[in-house]
Structure formats: C-alpha cells, structure tokens
C-alpha cells in the first residue's frame, strides 16, 4: 500500500518497471503533512511544551551536582568541584542507611504490589455480574487518584493510638494499644500496604484492558475440551497478558531505588528514621535543612543513573529470556 508501479525505461530503448512511491504517500511524508494535520499538531503542542519545560528544562540543574553551589553566587560563579559531592555523599554515615531502606521498601512494594494487581485483575475478569464488577473496579481504582496527603491523613487516623485499629483490638480482642506509626518494623509494612492499596486498582485496569484483546474463541475451545476456569486462566489469560506484565515490570524496576518520597514524608517521624529514612528524604534534608544543594543534587543524580541502569538490565533480561521480549 502507498506504492504504485510505473513503466519507466531502464535505459534508452529498453522498457522496464520501477516501483515508485505513490503521490498520496509522498504527500503524507512531505512538508504537506504538517499543513494537512495542523489541528492535531496544535492539540499536541501544550503537552509537548509542558514536557520540554518541566521534563527537560530542569535537567540543566544537574550541573549543580558538580559544583560547590551557592544560591548567592549562582551556577555560573560557583566553584567546579567535579566528583567531590558524590564522594562526600557516599561517605555520609546516613547515606548507606537511606540507600538500604530505599531498596528494601521498593523491593517489598514490587514483590507484593506487582502480583496483587494481577490477582485483582484476574478476579475482576471472572465476575459476571456487570454492576458488581463496576462497583468493585471503581472502588479499587479511586485510591490512585487521591493525594498522598489525604491518604496519609486517613492512615494516621486509622493507626493512631486512639484510632479505629486500636479500638477494634481493645474491644474485640482485648489487646492493649499499639503505637503503629512509631514502631520502625511495623511502619515499613504499613508503607508497603498503603502503596499496594493505592496502586493495585490502577494497574489492574491495564491488565483488564489487555484481557479484552484475547480471542474469545480460545476460551470456547477450552470449554469444549473440558478445561476448568482455573486451567483457562493459566493457559489462556496469563499468557495473553504476559506482554503487559513484562512491560510494566521493566518500567517498575527503574523505581527500585526510589521509595516514594511524598508517601514517606507525610507518614514518617523521627522514631522510625532507622527504617523509613530513604534517599529522597535524605537528599531533602541535605538541601533544605543544611543548604548543601550540591550534595542533594548528587544523590538525586545517583538515583537517576541507577534507575536507568536497572531499566536497561531488566529490559535486556526480558529480551533474552522472555518470549515477549523487552520494552525496547
């Protein structure tokens, strides 16, 4: 499609044929494409400008990681120190603790949250009552659109010493109050549960969308062969969404070193610093409390580089060992 066959002499007196691009194809790929589809380009322009300004514009600030930056002197007049900020950050006694906490929290989120979304999607896919399926799907996806500030306030009320959880423990189980948000180990699991509750519904929608692309004939043939619903799920549904699973896993692997600073900052307190202080809160303290902007930027750049490396490694492994291949 998009090509036409024209009789063109190969040389003088010798007839031949050569495939030439059609006029319509040349018009679509030429300068006229912008003129013909300018409304679409105009609609996309706000998004493009937003990405350029807020996504790529701040990348200029990464140079601060290599400077002895002072807001008074500015970027141009600050002294160039090379990798000194990275060495100083890595030698900080709180850096390794923050790095370890980030990896543990992010790994738990991925290990628990990733399969939770798949299980939720499979369960919703088996619901045959439409209105009930719609209610459950709406209820599970709504938390994704709620601000972390609101979610943090809700969980603080639930797990407060006089909150609902402690009231239930006292009235029905006869157990004394427990200060959940001040216990370092319990706090870590609250963070993981909170993130799973908030994000599982959103990712389940992505898997449900992938399930709609599965050919219904496959299920009909499986029923004829006597396959149970469980066997159909294993042999048809899961392979049908495998590409989506691999894609999301590759993308989420880049966040293994990002524990989610907004969630942590609205929940943690000094009593749980030992398990809740992550790289984002560590760099935030360096910048705002100590005024060490170069060190804070160095920590952020370190996270970005490691995150990119994790995505590339995970993608390479997916391409090598998965039938669906990687993301790119």
Steps between C-alpha positions, in 0.01 A plus 500: 500500500629850433699394189421492131661324208601726213645395166833679484771420244812366667705654222442624149283258302471239778161480677496416870312552823598684812300532822438864577338648812144601430395864499292451817795342681732785399243754615461333842872485567590840355467853636130492421443263793533785748274721294233230460495392865575827678200468737648177641843656542339802664316276746825321588696824543403571866615151601824531305574842650418371848742209462775724364460758778436276802665176382813604312548858617596407858770265370724806475497510880685167518823693453461604866611148593849590380517845660555646844168670439385808683169674420680832550770426243272314261589223259744702287713630789496189722825306525531180296583207733454203267403180681570632849129529579449134416792393721373712788146365463616138487716553810207640695404246772130545422538432126537121517212476747277705268610294198429174679158620617413614147589161352309306768182709477502510118569125475211424736271729302594324175485150648158551660341770285585359156330160543216658700391699194510186286293301751247784527467516121451123474232507769318791335519320167310206649214715631197458275260745673569827320384748761690322777816490287464872429460584869807299603709637214404858585567448870846355434613762250381807693789495754747553215358847438503604867788723612765347724427774751140383530604134508760574768240678712261205467763246604620716787145506632456124453826403671504769770508384865130590526423408139268237354760221487591533867133533599420172324799331663389613845126434471497169312841350575580652837849603383669813629559800278794491262662812356531369144652810343781513755609139458779489234423147376120537494531839333683349203218251439239775533678689222501191275133422570405863442673511160345169392152617601546822306648365176363147453170614352667720239734227376214250505319717246801472268491121527123494444549704184756245381254216574242652266741436211500123564298312237178361659526201268790376712277482808222328302743239371633446852146447635432246224815315607376499858751750643402653834502876565825462690661316207370765258656770718837325501509404132315788332458808720848523649681438168267756341610776738866395521615783275333756726649333807852512356461863391379615841765298681776660292362848571449437872850355540638849441332610824677245719725774633213749536288424807248781439595810693153655506350196668785478751511871582133515600524187717834475672629650824837503683423175685499300174798660327694175531272324248311787330779742412551451124721669242234756410451617859876488555565731203210722607662550839837575337343772284243667725641446849874521432509706180726244327338521159791342316489191722122471467520525121777241494281255691210563262723453194635178650143370537414591140807328357441184705131502403589525131749216540237280666257561214764414239607184684142384555413570138806304382403204719142515371617501139737212565281268708141602420308404189332841496831687501573823683365849489747619236 
